[in-house]
Amino acid sequence: MFEWFISFRYLRAKHKHGFISLISLISVAGITVGVMALIVVLAVWSGFIDGFRDQILGLNSHIVVQRAGGAMGNYELVRDQVLTVDGVKAATPYLYAPTFLNSPSGGNGVILRGIDPATAENVVNLAEKMIKGKLSDLTVDNGTGIPKIILGKNLAENLRVQMGSKVRLISPSGPLTPMGVIPRIKTCVVAGIFETGMYEIDSASAYMTLTEAQGFLEIGNVVDGIEVAVSRSDLNRADQIAKKIVGKTGDGYIAKDWMTMNRNIFTAFQLEKIGISICLALIILVAALNIISALIMVVMEKGRDIAILKSMGATSASIMKIFFFQGLVIALSGTLLGTMGGLGLCSLLARYKFIELPSHVYPMTTLPIKVLPADVTIVAISAILITLTATLYPSWKASKVKPAEVLS
């Protein structure tokens, strides 16, 4: 096609005004920078969302099953029913209670979590987060009759305790007497310390066995609910599995999946991701405006050439194609360079992790990177479409050149 031939000649040719060539190079550079920035930022954002999700799910289950009326007494039967549901990998009973933890060096409000170490290990990854001691140490008899407790790293630091130290659990919901409420107090020994990387959890969480927690709270053989784990491939189907669980256990129970419980957080993340994408897309838009300027000046400079081509039989459609193909080459060049640069930079950031993040602010220590093929495809296609749209007016303007007026 002669349109391609002439387009390449115009791209390679030295213009009378070097400024036109400079604008073309700036346009390519603008598209390259815009595409590269979008790919890197979206990869960081996707990595951050994934990392945050993993941190949330680290010590929390994928689905929580609760009794609509309150505490669950027949939890062993309910757990057995839940385990028969397709997609459920493991289940364990749990107990939550706001308490106060005291040491000779101070005190701190905590969320006491009663767990069954035998079944909890397959639901929450507390065992993987242990930096001192083991999860199984909760059930080891120390011969003193003093219950064992596992603390978060920041909580242990705030209380200035270490392995083997004694702390006192204090519950404000004690028995009511004429003198007021008498708090329950139980001495425990620190049997382990864990670290998740999330300050809110590490500074206000404590674990002990379900039996010891029930005894301390004097609530009998009841729990707050059943925590359920699904396979990683079924994480995005957790809401569907939750509905199956309710169908299995009956109307007296409710099941909430991790997406529902954290909907506000992840919705905010998605909105921010869209907002950032729109802001960075303006870089590509600026480059597209440069293309309009460059092509219009080329049309003005090549007006005589266009008139001669039309006199020789070239149609208006052919003239439009010549300048449209010029814009296409610029678009493809900038997009290809930007995509390669963005993927290359993401690879470097993921491999060497030279950008560190403060652990007390973010749930990860290095900049997270996760390149999603869908994001890269959308960015590349959008860049090409924006750029090609910018070439339509200059191309149409070139097709309207009248040979009689230009050559007279």
C-alpha positions in Angstrom: 0.0 0.0 0.0 1.4 3.3 -1.0 -0.1 5.0 2.0 2.3 3.1 4.3 5.2 4.0 2.1 4.5 7.7 2.1 3.8 7.6 5.9 7.2 6.2 6.6 8.8 8.7 4.2 7.2 11.5 6.1 8.3 10.0 9.5 11.9 9.6 8.3 12.1 12.9 6.4 13.7 16.0 7.8 11.1 18.7 8.2 11.8 22.3 7.3 11.0 23.1 10.8 12.9 20.8 13.2 10.3 21.7 15.8 7.8 19.3 14.2 10.2 16.3 14.6 10.9 17.3 18.2 7.1 17.3 18.9 6.8 13.9 17.4 9.6 12.6 19.7 8.1 14.3 22.7 4.8 12.6 21.8 6.4 9.1 21.7 8.2 9.9 24.9 5.0 11.0 26.5 3.2 7.8 25.6 6.1 5.8 26.8 6.3 7.5 30.1 2.5 7.4 30.6 2.2 3.7 29.7 5.2 2.8 31.9 3.9 4.8 34.8 0.5 3.2 34.6 1.8 -0.3 34.4 4.2 0.2 37.4 1.6 2.0 39.6 -1.1 -0.6 38.8 1.3 -3.4 39.6 2.2 -1.8 42.9 -1.4 -1.2 43.8 -2.4 -4.8 42.9 0.5 -6.1 44.9 -0.5 -3.9 47.9 -4.1 -5.1 47.7 -3.0 -8.7 47.6 -0.5 -8.2 50.4 -3.1 -6.4 52.5 -5.6 -9.2 51.8 -3.1 -11.9 52.8 -2.3 -10.0 56.0 -6.0 -9.7 56.9 -6.6 -13.4 56.2 -3.4 -14.4 57.9 -4.9 -14.6 61.4 -8.5 -14.4 60.3 -10.6 -17.1 58.6 -12.1 -16.9 55.2 -15.7 -17.5 56.5 -17.2 -17.0 60.0 -20.2 -19.1 61.0 -22.3 -17.7 63.9 -25.5 -18.6 65.6 -28.1 -15.9 65.0 -29.2 -15.9 68.7 -25.8 -15.5 70.2 -23.3 -18.0 71.7 -23.1 -21.4 70.0 -23.4 -24.4 72.3 -23.5 -27.3 69.9 -20.4 -26.1 68.0 -18.9 -29.6 67.5 -22.0 -30.7 65.6 -22.0 -27.5 63.6 -18.3 -27.9 62.7 -19.0 -31.4 61.5 -21.8 -30.1 59.3 -19.6 -27.3 57.9 -16.8 -29.7 57.0 -19.2 -31.6 54.7 -19.8 -28.5 52.5 -18.1 -28.6 49.2 -15.2 -26.1 49.1 -14.5 -26.1 52.8 -11.0 -27.1 53.7 -11.0 -26.8 57.5 -13.0 -25.4 60.4 -12.3 -24.6 64.0 -14.3 -23.1 66.9 -13.3 -19.7 68.3 -14.0 -17.4 71.2 -13.4 -13.6 71.3 -13.4 -11.5 74.4 -12.2 -8.0 75.2 -10.0 -8.2 78.3 -7.1 -6.4 80.0 -3.6 -7.8 80.3 -1.4 -6.6 83.1 2.3 -7.1 83.9 4.6 -5.5 86.5 5.6 -2.9 83.9 2.1 -1.9 82.8 -1.1 -2.9 81.2 -2.8 -3.0 77.9 -6.3 -3.7 76.5 -6.4 -6.8 74.4 -8.7 -9.1 72.4 -8.4 -12.5 73.9 -8.9 -15.3 71.3 -9.7 -18.8 72.5 -8.7 -21.4 70.0 -8.4 -25.1 69.6 -4.7 -25.6 68.6 -5.4 -29.0 67.0 -7.9 -27.6 64.4 -6.9 -23.9 64.3 -3.6 -24.6 62.7 -5.4 -25.5 59.4 -7.6 -22.4 59.5 -5.4 -19.5 60.7 -1.7 -19.3 60.0 -0.7 -18.3 63.5 1.9 -21.1 63.6 3.7 -19.5 60.6 3.7 -16.1 62.4 5.4 -17.4 65.6 8.8 -15.9 66.2 9.2 -17.4 69.7 7.7 -20.7 70.9 5.2 -22.9 69.0 1.4 -22.9 68.7 1.4 -26.5 70.1 3.1 -25.2 73.3 -0.4 -23.9 74.5 -1.4 -27.5 75.3 1.8 -28.6 76.9 1.4 -29.2 80.6 4.0 -27.1 82.5 3.3 -28.9 85.8 2.2 -25.7 87.6 -1.4 -25.5 86.5 -0.9 -22.0 85.2 -2.5 -21.5 81.8 -0.3 -20.5 78.8 -0.8 -17.5 76.6 0.6 -16.3 73.3 1.1 -12.6 72.7 1.7 -10.3 69.8 5.2 -8.9 69.4 4.3 -5.3 70.0 2.0 -6.2 72.9 4.9 -8.1 74.6 7.2 -5.1 74.1 4.6 -2.8 75.6 4.2 -5.0 78.6 8.0 -5.6 78.7 7.6 -9.4 79.0 9.3 -12.3 77.4 9.1 -16.0 77.2 8.3 -17.5 80.6 7.1 -14.2 82.0 3.9 -14.1 84.0 1.0 -11.8 83.2 -2.5 -11.3 84.6 -5.7 -11.5 82.5 -8.4 -9.2 83.8 -12.0 -9.4 82.6 -14.3 -6.5 83.3 -17.4 -8.7 83.0 -17.2 -10.4 86.4 -20.0 -11.3 88.8 -22.2 -8.5 90.0 -22.3 -8.0 93.8 -23.8 -5.3 96.0 -20.3 -3.7 96.0 -20.3 -3.6 92.2 -18.7 -5.8 89.5 -15.8 -8.0 90.7 -13.4 -8.5 87.8 -12.1 -12.0 87.0 -8.3 -12.3 87.2 -6.2 -15.2 86.0 -2.4 -15.4 86.0 -0.9 -16.8 82.8 2.6 -17.6 81.6 3.9 -16.3 78.2 4.5 -19.4 76.0 4.9 -17.7 72.6 5.2 -14.5 70.7 4.0 -13.9 67.2 4.4 -11.2 64.6 2.1 -10.5 61.6 3.5 -7.2 60.5 0.2 -5.4 61.2 0.7 -3.1 64.3 -3.0 -3.2 65.2 -3.0 -7.0 65.6 0.5 -7.4 67.1 -0.2 -4.8 69.8 -3.7 -6.0 70.9 -4.0 -9.7 70.4 -3.5 -12.7 72.7 -4.2 -16.4 72.3 -5.0 -19.2 74.7 -6.7 -22.6 74.5 -10.4 -22.6 74.0 -10.9 -24.6 77.2 -8.8 -22.1 79.3 -10.6 -19.1 77.8 -14.0 -20.6 78.6 -12.9 -21.3 82.1 -11.5 -17.8 82.6 -14.7 -16.2 81.3 -16.9 -18.7 83.1 -19.3 -19.1 80.2 -19.4 -22.9 80.0 -18.9 -25.0 76.9 -19.9 -22.4 74.3 -18.1 -20.5 71.6 -18.7 -17.4 69.5 -18.7 -19.3 66.3 -16.9 -21.4 63.8 -14.0 -20.1 61.6 -13.8 -21.7 58.2 -10.9 -21.9 55.7 -11.3 -22.5 51.9 -8.6 -23.3 49.4 -6.7 -20.4 47.9 -8.3 -21.0 44.5 -11.7 -20.6 46.0 -11.0 -17.3 47.9 -13.1 -15.3 45.4 -15.9 -17.8 45.8 -16.0 -17.5 49.5 -19.4 -15.8 49.4 -20.9 -18.7 47.4 -19.5 -21.3 49.9 -20.9 -19.2 52.8 -24.4 -19.5 51.3 -23.9 -23.3 51.0 -22.9 -23.4 54.7 -26.1 -21.6 55.7 -28.1 -24.0 53.6 -26.4 -26.9 55.4 -26.6 -25.6 59.0 -30.1 -24.1 58.7 -31.7 -20.7 59.1 -30.6 -20.3 62.7 -27.1 -19.6 61.6 -25.4 -16.9 59.6 -22.1 -17.1 57.6 -20.0 -14.1 56.6 -17.2 -14.3 54.1 -14.0 -12.2 54.2 -15.1 -10.1 51.3 -18.3 -9.0 53.0 -16.5 -8.3 56.3 -13.9 -6.2 54.6 -16.0 -4.8 51.8 -15.5 -1.1 52.7 -11.7 -1.4 52.7 -11.4 -3.2 49.4 -14.0 -1.0 47.7 -12.0 2.0 48.8 -8.8 0.4 47.3 -10.6 -0.3 44.0 -11.9 3.3 43.8 -8.4 4.7 44.5 -6.9 2.4 41.8 -9.4 3.8 39.3 -8.7 7.4 40.4 -4.9 6.9 40.1 -5.3 5.3 36.6 -7.4 8.3 35.4 -4.8 10.7 36.7 -1.9 8.9 35.0 -3.9 8.5 31.8 -3.7 12.3 31.5 0.0 11.9 30.7 -1.0 9.9 27.6 -3.7 12.4 26.8 -1.1 15.2 26.8 1.1 13.2 24.4 -2.0 12.7 22.2 -2.5 16.5 22.0 1.2 16.8 21.0 0.5 14.4 18.2 -2.4 16.6 17.0 -0.1 19.6 16.9 2.7 17.7 15.1 0.4 16.2 12.5 -1.4 19.5 11.8 2.0 21.2 11.2 3.0 18.3 8.9 -0.2 18.8 7.0 0.5 22.5 6.6 4.1 21.8 5.5 3.1 19.0 3.1 0.1 20.8 1.6 1.8 21.0 -1.8 2.7 17.3 -1.7 -0.9 16.4 -0.7 -2.2 18.4 -3.6 0.1 16.7 -6.1 -0.9 13.3 -4.7 -4.6 14.2 -5.2 -3.9 15.5 -8.7 -2.3 12.1 -9.5 -5.5 10.3 -8.4 -5.1 9.7 -4.7 -8.5 9.8 -2.9 -9.3 11.6 0.3 -9.5 8.3 2.0 -5.9 7.5 1.0 -4.7 10.9 2.2 -6.4 10.3 5.6 -4.7 6.9 5.8 -1.3 8.4 5.2 -1.5 10.6 8.3 -3.5 8.1 10.3 -0.7 5.5 9.7 1.8 8.1 11.0 -0.2 8.4 14.2 -0.4 4.7 14.4 3.3 4.2 14.2 3.8 6.8 16.9 1.2 5.1 19.1 2.6 1.6 18.6 6.2 2.8 19.2 5.3 4.7 22.4 3.1 1.9 23.7 5.6 -0.8 23.0 8.5 1.1 24.6 6.3 2.0 27.6 5.1 -1.6 28.0 8.6 -3.0 27.9 9.9 -0.3 30.2 7.1 -0.8 32.7 7.4 -4.6 32.8 11.2 -4.3 33.1 10.9 -1.9 36.0 8.4 -4.1 37.7 10.7 -7.1 37.3 13.6 -5.1 38.9 11.4 -3.9 41.8 10.1 -7.5 42.4 13.5 -9.1 42.2 15.7 -6.7 44.2 13.2 -5.1 46.6 15.3 -2.1 47.1 12.4 0.1 48.2 11.6 -0.5 51.8 8.4 0.5 53.6 7.9 1.3 57.3 6.4 -1.8 58.9 4.5 0.2 61.5 2.6 2.0 58.7 2.2 -0.7 56.0 1.4 -4.4 56.3 4.5 -5.3 54.3 8.2 -4.3 54.5 9.0 -3.9 50.8 7.2 -2.4 47.9 4.8 -5.1 46.6 4.6 -5.9 42.9 2.0 -7.9 41.1 1.7 -7.5 37.4 -1.8 -8.5 36.2 -2.0 -9.3 32.4 -5.5 -7.7 32.3 -4.1 -4.4 33.6 -1.2 -4.4 31.1 -3.6 -5.2 28.2 -6.1 -2.5 29.2 -3.3 0.1 29.5 -1.8 -0.8 26.1 -5.1 -0.8 24.3 -6.2 2.4 25.9 -3.0 4.2 25.0 -3.3 3.1 21.4 -7.0 4.1 21.2 -6.4 7.6 22.8 -3.5 8.2 20.4 -5.4 7.0 17.3 -8.3 9.2 18.2 -6.0 12.2 18.3 -4.9 11.5 14.7 -8.5 11.7 13.2 -8.8 15.4 13.0 -5.4 16.1 11.4 -6.0 13.2 9.0 -9.4 14.6 8.1 -7.9 18.1 7.7 -5.3 16.6 5.2 -8.0 14.9 3.2 -9.8 18.3 2.7 -6.8 19.9 0.9 -7.9 21.3 -2.5 -5.3 20.9 -5.2 -6.6 23.8 -7.2 -6.1 26.2 -4.4 -2.7 25.0 -3.2 -1.1 24.6 -6.7 -2.5 27.8 -8.2 
